[in-house]
């Protein structure tokens, strides 16, 4: 499951780059970039949790 931890960190780095790149854009574009950044961090974490629960049961 170390793969999902790595994917979480990679998603965080990509998300940070998206947020930094969106500073020169309008407010709706900044909001969309922030939403994508959050998704990139949360998605691998949630998949890991679901896989862990299904394997545990």
C-alpha positions as CSV (number, residue, x, y, z in Angstrom):
1,X,0.0,0.0,0.0
2,X,3.0,2.2,-0.1
3,X,2.0,3.0,-3.7
4,X,-1.0,5.0,-2.5
5,X,1.2,7.0,-0.1
6,X,3.5,7.9,-2.9
7,X,0.5,8.8,-5.1
8,X,-0.8,11.0,-2.3
9,X,2.5,12.9,-2.1
10,X,2.7,13.2,-5.9
11,X,-0.9,14.5,-6.0
12,X,0.0,17.1,-3.3
13,X,2.9,18.3,-5.4
14,X,0.9,18.5,-8.6
15,X,-1.9,20.2,-6.7
16,X,0.4,22.8,-5.2
17,X,1.7,23.6,-8.7
18,X,-1.8,24.0,-10.0
19,X,-2.7,26.4,-7.2
20,X,0.5,28.4,-7.7
21,X,-0.1,28.5,-11.5
22,X,-3.7,29.7,-10.9
23,X,-2.7,32.9,-9.0
24,X,-2.8,35.0,-12.2
25,X,-6.3,33.7,-13.2
26,X,-9.7,34.8,-12.2
27,X,-11.5,33.7,-9.1
28,X,-13.5,30.9,-10.6
29,X,-10.4,29.5,-12.2
30,X,-8.6,29.6,-8.9
31,X,-11.5,27.8,-7.2
32,X,-11.5,25.1,-9.9
33,X,-7.7,24.7,-9.5
34,X,-8.1,24.4,-5.8
35,X,-10.8,21.8,-6.2
36,X,-8.6,19.7,-8.5
37,X,-5.7,20.0,-6.1
38,X,-7.8,18.7,-3.3
39,X,-9.1,15.8,-5.4
40,X,-5.5,14.9,-6.4
41,X,-4.6,14.6,-2.7
42,X,-7.8,13.0,-1.4
43,X,-8.5,10.4,-4.2
44,X,-5.5,8.0,-3.5
45,X,-6.1,8.3,0.3
46,X,-9.8,7.3,-0.1
47,X,-9.0,4.4,-2.5
48,X,-6.4,3.1,0.0
49,X,-9.0,3.3,2.8
50,X,-11.6,1.4,0.8
51,X,-9.1,-1.3,-0.2
52,X,-7.9,-1.6,3.4
53,X,-11.4,-2.0,4.7
54,X,-12.4,-4.6,2.0
55,X,-9.2,-6.6,2.7
56,X,-9.7,-6.4,6.5
57,X,-13.3,-7.7,6.3
